[in-house]
Amino acid sequence: MPYKEKETSKLYYTIGEVAEMFEVNTSLIRFWEKEFEILKPKKSKKGNRLFTNDDVETLKLIHHLVKDRGFTLNGAKEKLKKHKLETKKEVEMIKSLDKVKKFLLALKKEL
C-alpha cells in the first residue's frame, strides 16, 4: 500500500500533499473528486482544494479499491455506498498486517 503517513496531523492538506501521500498525480485526485460524490474537499478563496483528514481517509479507501484491489470506478462506488465501514476495516487490517510484516522482516534480517 503506497500511502505515506504524515508525521504531523494538519487540519487541511493541499492537493499536492495528498497526491504525494498516495504517490499519484494531482490530476488523478481531481478525477476521483469528480467521480466519487463522497469526496468533497473544501476550496479556498482562490479555489485551491483543501483536503481534511476525513477526505484523506476516503481517498485511502478509493485508492485501496481501485489501485490495490483492481475495482472499476463503478464497482468502487457501489462498494463504498453499500459497505464503507467494512472496507475501512479491511484497509486498517491490511495496514496493521503490513506493519507486522515489516517488523518480522526487520527481525529476520537481524538474526
N, CA and C atoms as an extended XYZ file, in Angstrom:
333
Properties=species:S:1:pos:R:3:atomname:S:1:resname:S:1:resid:I:1 pbc="F F F"
N         0.859       -1.172        0.000 N   MET     1
C         0.000        0.000        0.000 CA  MET     1
C         0.906        1.237        0.000 C   MET     1
N         0.897        2.040       -1.039 N   PRO     2
C         1.845        3.138       -1.147 CA  PRO     2
C         1.499        4.379       -0.336 C   PRO     2
N         0.438        4.357        0.427 N   TYR     3
C         0.069        5.534        1.198 CA  TYR     3
C         1.144        5.853        2.221 C   TYR     3
N         1.590        7.111        2.240 N   LYS     4
C         2.613        7.550        3.187 CA  LYS     4
C         1.957        8.355        4.299 C   LYS     4
N         2.075        7.865        5.521 N   GLU     5
C         1.514        8.574        6.673 CA  GLU     5
C         2.301        9.859        6.907 C   GLU     5
N         1.601       10.920        7.188 N   LYS     6
C         2.249       12.169        7.578 CA  LYS     6
C         2.532       12.091        9.067 C   LYS     6
N         3.695       12.610        9.490 N   GLU     7
C         4.058       12.537       10.899 CA  GLU     7
C         3.182       13.466       11.743 C   GLU     7
N         2.921       14.643       11.234 N   THR     8
C         2.084       15.574       11.980 CA  THR     8
C         0.738       15.684       11.287 C   THR     8
N        -0.278       15.762       12.090 N   SER     9
C        -1.617       15.851       11.532 CA  SER     9
C        -1.998       17.314       11.364 C   SER     9
N        -2.446       17.654       10.184 N   LYS    10
C        -2.848       19.019        9.889 CA  LYS    10
C        -4.360       19.058        9.720 C   LYS    10
N        -4.920       20.254        9.779 N   LEU    11
C        -6.348       20.402        9.523 CA  LEU    11
C        -6.658       20.216        8.044 C   LEU    11
N        -5.799       20.787        7.191 N   TYR    12
C        -6.023       20.729        5.749 CA  TYR    12
C        -4.732       20.387        5.019 C   TYR    12
N        -4.886       19.635        3.943 N   TYR    13
C        -3.765       19.285        3.082 CA  TYR    13
C        -4.058       19.816        1.678 C   TYR    13
N        -3.031       20.270        0.993 N   THR    14
C        -3.199       20.715       -0.387 CA  THR    14
C        -3.299       19.491       -1.289 C   THR    14
N        -3.736       19.713       -2.502 N   ILE    15
C        -3.850       18.592       -3.439 CA  ILE    15
C        -2.472       17.998       -3.732 C   ILE    15
N        -1.445       18.839       -3.748 N   GLY    16
C        -0.085       18.352       -3.970 CA  GLY    16
C         0.376       17.439       -2.853 C   GLY    16
N         0.074       17.811       -1.613 N   GLU    17
C         0.441       16.977       -0.470 CA  GLU    17
C        -0.298       15.644       -0.503 C   GLU    17
N        -1.575       15.691       -0.857 N   VAL    18
C        -2.378       14.471       -0.926 CA  VAL    18
C        -1.862       13.563       -2.043 C   VAL    18
N        -1.571       14.140       -3.193 N   ALA    19
C        -1.046       13.350       -4.310 CA  ALA    19
C         0.273       12.700       -3.930 C   ALA    19
N         1.109       13.426       -3.192 N   GLU    20
C         2.385       12.871       -2.745 CA  GLU    20
C         2.184       11.722       -1.770 C   GLU    20
N         1.198       11.839       -0.883 N   MET    21
C         0.911       10.762        0.077 CA  MET    21
C         0.600        9.453       -0.642 C   MET    21
N        -0.137        9.560       -1.744 N   PHE    22
C        -0.583        8.366       -2.466 CA  PHE    22
C         0.293        8.028       -3.668 C   PHE    22
N         1.332        8.841       -3.872 N   GLU    23
C         2.246        8.645       -4.995 CA  GLU    23
C         1.499        8.583       -6.330 C   GLU    23
N         0.601        9.552       -6.526 N   VAL    24
C        -0.155        9.682       -7.771 CA  VAL    24
C        -0.089       11.137       -8.234 C   VAL    24
N        -0.538       11.379       -9.437 N   ASN    25
C        -0.598       12.743       -9.959 CA  ASN    25
C        -1.794       13.483       -9.376 C   ASN    25
N        -1.685       14.800       -9.299 N   THR    26
C        -2.797       15.609       -8.811 CA  THR    26
C        -4.020       15.454       -9.704 C   THR    26
N        -3.785       15.193      -10.992 N   SER    27
C        -4.915       15.033      -11.914 CA  SER    27
C        -5.784       13.832      -11.526 C   SER    27
N        -5.164       12.781      -10.985 N   LEU    28
C        -5.941       11.611      -10.554 CA  LEU    28
C        -6.802       11.971       -9.338 C   LEU    28
N        -6.265       12.762       -8.430 N   ILE    29
C        -7.037       13.194       -7.261 CA  ILE    29
C        -8.233       14.034       -7.711 C   ILE    29
N        -8.010       14.945       -8.662 N   ARG    30
C        -9.119       15.760       -9.191 CA  ARG    30
C       -10.154       14.874       -9.881 C   ARG    30
N        -9.689       13.878      -10.634 N   PHE    31
C       -10.591       12.963      -11.322 CA  PHE    31
C       -11.448       12.197      -10.322 C   PHE    31
N       -10.809       11.664       -9.272 N   TRP    32
C       -11.568       10.936       -8.249 CA  TRP    32
C       -12.562       11.851       -7.555 C   TRP    32
N       -12.195       13.105       -7.375 N   GLU    33
C       -13.126       14.053       -6.754 CA  GLU    33
C       -14.399       14.187       -7.597 C   GLU    33
N       -14.231       14.219       -8.908 N   LYS    34
C       -15.395       14.316       -9.810 CA  LYS    34
C       -16.218       13.034       -9.805 C   LYS    34
N       -15.544       11.906       -9.752 N   GLU    35
C       -16.200       10.607       -9.859 CA  GLU    35
C       -16.893       10.144       -8.578 C   GLU    35
N       -16.322       10.467       -7.430 N   PHE    36
C       -16.844        9.977       -6.159 CA  PHE    36
C       -17.499       11.114       -5.392 C   PHE    36
N       -18.815       11.078       -5.321 N   GLU    37
C       -19.546       12.159       -4.661 CA  GLU    37
C       -19.288       12.230       -3.164 C   GLU    37
N       -18.775       11.171       -2.566 N   ILE    38
C       -18.469       11.211       -1.137 CA  ILE    38
C       -17.201       12.017       -0.849 C   ILE    38
N       -16.445       12.331       -1.891 N   LEU    39
C       -15.215       13.107       -1.737 CA  LEU    39
C       -15.509       14.568       -2.067 C   LEU    39
N       -15.528       15.406       -1.036 N   LYS    40
C       -15.864       16.826       -1.203 CA  LYS    40
C       -14.867       17.701       -0.454 C   LYS    40
N       -13.683       17.949       -1.040 N   PRO    41
C       -12.741       18.825       -0.340 CA  PRO    41
C       -13.258       20.261       -0.318 C   PRO    41
N       -12.830       20.993        0.687 N   LYS    42
C       -13.194       22.400        0.765 CA  LYS    42
C       -12.358       23.156       -0.255 C   LYS    42
N       -12.772       24.359       -0.590 N   LYS    43
C       -11.997       25.178       -1.529 CA  LYS    43
C       -11.659       26.500       -0.852 C   LYS    43
N       -10.439       26.955       -1.072 N   SER    44
C       -10.017       28.236       -0.514 CA  SER    44
C       -10.631       29.358       -1.351 C   SER    44
N       -10.423       30.575       -0.911 N   LYS    45
C       -10.942       31.725       -1.666 CA  LYS    45
C       -10.366       31.771       -3.077 C   LYS    45
N        -9.161       31.256       -3.225 N   LYS    46
C        -8.511       31.207       -4.542 CA  LYS    46
C        -8.973       30.007       -5.370 C   LYS    46
N        -9.752       29.118       -4.762 N   GLY    47
C       -10.237       27.944       -5.480 CA  GLY    47
C        -9.362       26.712       -5.309 C   GLY    47
N        -8.340       26.803       -4.463 N   ASN    48
C        -7.477       25.638       -4.211 CA  ASN    48
C        -8.203       24.629       -3.328 C   ASN    48
N        -8.021       23.364       -3.643 N   ARG    49
C        -8.647       22.307       -2.863 CA  ARG    49
C        -7.923       22.133       -1.533 C   ARG    49
N        -8.710       21.995       -0.482 N   LEU    50
C        -8.170       21.760        0.849 CA  LEU    50
C        -8.794       20.478        1.392 C   LEU    50
N        -7.978       19.461        1.571 N   PHE    51
C        -8.448       18.151        1.989 CA  PHE    51
C        -8.303       17.984        3.496 C   PHE    51
N        -9.372       17.527        4.139 N   THR    52
C        -9.352       17.259        5.574 CA  THR    52
C        -8.837       15.838        5.803 C   THR    52
N        -8.637       15.486        7.082 N   ASN    53
C        -8.238       14.113        7.401 CA  ASN    53
C        -9.303       13.113        6.960 C   ASN    53
N       -10.579       13.500        7.055 N   ASP    54
C       -11.662       12.617        6.584 CA  ASP    54
C       -11.568       12.398        5.078 C   ASP    54
N       -11.228       13.460        4.340 N   ASP    55
C       -11.050       13.322        2.890 CA  ASP    55
C        -9.903       12.355        2.583 C   ASP    55
N        -8.815       12.477        3.350 N   VAL    56
C        -7.667       11.588        3.146 CA  VAL    56
C        -8.068       10.142        3.447 C   VAL    56
N        -8.860        9.942        4.487 N   GLU    57
C        -9.338        8.588        4.814 CA  GLU    57
C       -10.190        8.036        3.679 C   GLU    57
N       -11.051        8.871        3.114 N   THR    58
C       -11.884        8.447        1.983 CA  THR    58
C       -11.006        8.102        0.786 C   THR    58
N        -9.982        8.910        0.549 N   LEU    59
C        -9.065        8.626       -0.554 CA  LEU    59
C        -8.307        7.321       -0.337 C   LEU    59
N        -8.001        6.996        0.913 N   LYS    60
C        -7.359        5.708        1.210 CA  LYS    60
C        -8.247        4.565        0.738 C   LYS    60
N        -9.549        4.696        1.028 N   LEU    61
C       -10.490        3.645        0.632 CA  LEU    61
C       -10.580        3.545       -0.886 C   LEU    61
N       -10.692        4.691       -1.539 N   ILE    62
C       -10.778        4.711       -3.007 CA  ILE    62
C        -9.514        4.106       -3.605 C   ILE    62
N        -8.360        4.540       -3.115 N   HIS    63
C        -7.082        4.043       -3.626 CA  HIS    63
C        -6.972        2.536       -3.427 C   HIS    63
N        -7.360        2.066       -2.251 N   HIS    64
C        -7.303        0.631       -1.965 CA  HIS    64
C        -8.159       -0.160       -2.945 C   HIS    64
N        -9.391        0.304       -3.144 N   LEU    65
C       -10.303       -0.432       -4.023 CA  LEU    65
C        -9.855       -0.384       -5.474 C   LEU    65
N        -9.475        0.793       -5.958 N   VAL    66
C        -9.163        0.956       -7.382 CA  VAL    66
C        -7.755        0.472       -7.724 C   VAL    66
N        -6.781        0.898       -6.960 N   LYS    67
C        -5.387        0.582       -7.297 CA  LYS    67
C        -4.925       -0.769       -6.748 C   LYS    67
N        -5.270       -1.060       -5.493 N   ASP    68
C        -4.782       -2.300       -4.881 CA  ASP    68
C        -5.635       -3.511       -5.245 C   ASP    68
N        -6.951       -3.342       -5.233 N   ARG    69
C        -7.849       -4.479       -5.463 CA  ARG    69
C        -8.340       -4.576       -6.904 C   ARG    69
N        -8.111       -3.540       -7.725 N   GLY    70
C        -8.473       -3.606       -9.135 CA  GLY    70
C        -9.947       -3.383       -9.444 C   GLY    70
N       -10.671       -2.739       -8.542 N   PHE    71
C       -12.080       -2.445       -8.790 CA  PHE    71
C       -12.210       -1.434       -9.931 C   PHE    71
N       -13.298       -1.525      -10.682 N   THR    72
C       -13.636       -0.462      -11.623 CA  THR    72
C       -14.146        0.718      -10.798 C   THR    72
N       -14.249        1.885      -11.416 N   LEU    73
C       -14.764        3.044      -10.681 CA  LEU    73
C       -16.185        2.796      -10.207 C   LEU    73
N       -17.011        2.227      -11.079 N   ASN    74
C       -18.392        1.931      -10.679 CA  ASN    74
C       -18.442        0.888       -9.566 C   ASN    74
N       -17.586       -0.109       -9.645 N   GLY    75
C       -17.530       -1.126       -8.600 CA  GLY    75
C       -17.101       -0.530       -7.261 C   GLY    75
N       -16.125        0.368       -7.307 N   ALA    76
C       -15.649        1.028       -6.086 CA  ALA    76
C       -16.746        1.922       -5.499 C   ALA    76
N       -17.466        2.621       -6.366 N   LYS    77
C       -18.566        3.485       -5.891 CA  LYS    77
C       -19.621        2.653       -5.176 C   LYS    77
N       -19.997        1.536       -5.780 N   GLU    78
C       -21.006        0.655       -5.181 CA  GLU    78
C       -20.528        0.091       -3.853 C   GLU    78
N       -19.285       -0.356       -3.822 N   LYS    79
C       -18.722       -0.931       -2.597 CA  LYS    79
C       -18.733        0.107       -1.472 C   LYS    79
N       -18.364        1.346       -1.791 N   LEU    80
C       -18.339        2.396       -0.777 CA  LEU    80
C       -19.743        2.787       -0.330 C   LEU    80
N       -20.710        2.743       -1.250 N   LYS    81
C       -22.091        3.066       -0.875 CA  LYS    81
C       -22.667        2.011        0.063 C   LYS    81
N       -22.398        0.750       -0.254 N   LYS    82
C       -23.030       -0.340        0.484 CA  LYS    82
C       -22.199       -0.857        1.659 C   LYS    82
N       -20.867       -0.785        1.555 N   HIS    83
C       -20.009       -1.422        2.558 CA  HIS    83
C       -18.824       -0.546        2.953 C   HIS    83
N       -19.053        0.734        3.192 N   LYS    84
C       -17.948        1.645        3.503 CA  LYS    84
C       -17.243        1.232        4.791 C   LYS    84
N       -17.987        0.936        5.838 N   LEU    85
C       -17.384        0.570        7.119 CA  LEU    85
C       -16.563       -0.709        6.997 C   LEU    85
N       -17.113       -1.689        6.295 N   GLU    86
C       -16.408       -2.956        6.070 CA  GLU    86
C       -15.103       -2.713        5.307 C   GLU    86
N       -15.153       -1.861        4.301 N   THR    87
C       -13.970       -1.546        3.506 CA  THR    87
C       -12.936       -0.816        4.350 C   THR    87
N       -13.399        0.096        5.207 N   LYS    88
C       -12.483        0.823        6.084 CA  LYS    88
C       -11.764       -0.135        7.028 C   LYS    88
N       -12.492       -1.083        7.590 N   LYS    89
C       -11.886       -2.072        8.483 CA  LYS    89
C       -10.864       -2.923        7.733 C   LYS    89
N       -11.191       -3.269        6.493 N   GLU    90
C       -10.285       -4.071        5.670 CA  GLU    90
C        -8.972       -3.326        5.429 C   GLU    90
N        -9.069       -2.043        5.106 N   VAL    91
C        -7.874       -1.232        4.854 CA  VAL    91
C        -7.040       -1.116        6.130 C   VAL    91
N        -7.696       -0.923        7.264 N   GLU    92
C        -6.975       -0.828        8.537 CA  GLU    92
C        -6.282       -2.146        8.877 C   GLU    92
N        -6.944       -3.266        8.580 N   MET    93
C        -6.352       -4.574        8.840 CA  MET    93
C        -5.117       -4.780        7.963 C   MET    93
N        -5.211       -4.413        6.708 N   ILE    94
C        -4.073       -4.556        5.799 CA  ILE    94
C        -2.908       -3.693        6.270 C   ILE    94
N        -3.215       -2.491        6.734 N   LYS    95
C        -2.181       -1.594        7.247 CA  LYS    95
C        -1.495       -2.223        8.460 C   LYS    95
N        -2.272       -2.795        9.375 N   SER    96
C        -1.714       -3.447       10.557 CA  SER    96
C        -0.855       -4.651       10.171 C   SER    96
N        -1.341       -5.446        9.247 N   LEU    97
C        -0.579       -6.616        8.799 CA  LEU    97
C         0.718       -6.200        8.111 C   LEU    97
N         0.674       -5.089        7.387 N   ASP    98
C         1.871       -4.580        6.723 CA  ASP    98
C         2.923       -4.164        7.762 C   ASP    98
N         2.477       -3.544        8.857 N   LYS    99
C         3.405       -3.169        9.936 CA  LYS    99
C         4.032       -4.407       10.559 C   LYS    99
N         3.222       -5.441       10.795 N   VAL   100
C         3.724       -6.689       11.366 CA  VAL   100
C         4.738       -7.325       10.413 C   VAL   100
N         4.428       -7.320        9.136 N   LYS   101
C         5.331       -7.887        8.135 CA  LYS   101
C         6.675       -7.169        8.153 C   LYS   101
N         6.634       -5.828        8.175 N   LYS   102
C         7.875       -5.054        8.204 CA  LYS   102
C         8.684       -5.359        9.463 C   LYS   102
N         7.994       -5.477       10.587 N   PHE   103
C         8.667       -5.807       11.842 CA  PHE   103
C         9.338       -7.174       11.753 C   PHE   103
N         8.595       -8.164       11.257 N   LEU   104
C         9.133       -9.519       11.162 CA  LEU   104
C        10.302       -9.591       10.180 C   LEU   104
N        10.216       -8.861        9.081 N   LEU   105
C        11.333       -8.856        8.118 CA  LEU   105
C        12.569       -8.202        8.731 C   LEU   105
N        12.371       -7.137        9.513 N   ALA   106
C        13.487       -6.484       10.186 CA  ALA   106
C        14.097       -7.432       11.216 C   ALA   106
N        13.241       -8.149       11.928 N   LEU   107
C        13.696       -9.114       12.919 CA  LEU   107
C        14.496      -10.236       12.253 C   LEU   107
N        13.993      -10.733       11.141 N   LYS   108
C        14.661      -11.790       10.400 CA  LYS   108
C        16.045      -11.344        9.928 C   LYS   108
N        16.104      -10.096        9.506 N   LYS   109
C        17.363       -9.545        8.995 CA  LYS   109
C        18.418       -9.474       10.108 C   LYS   109
N        17.966       -9.216       11.335 N   GLU   110
C        18.883       -9.120       12.461 CA  GLU   110
C        19.358      -10.479       12.971 C   GLU   110
N        18.643      -11.530       12.650 N   LEU   111
C        19.019      -12.868       13.147 CA  LEU   111
C        20.155      -13.491       12.377 C   LEU   111
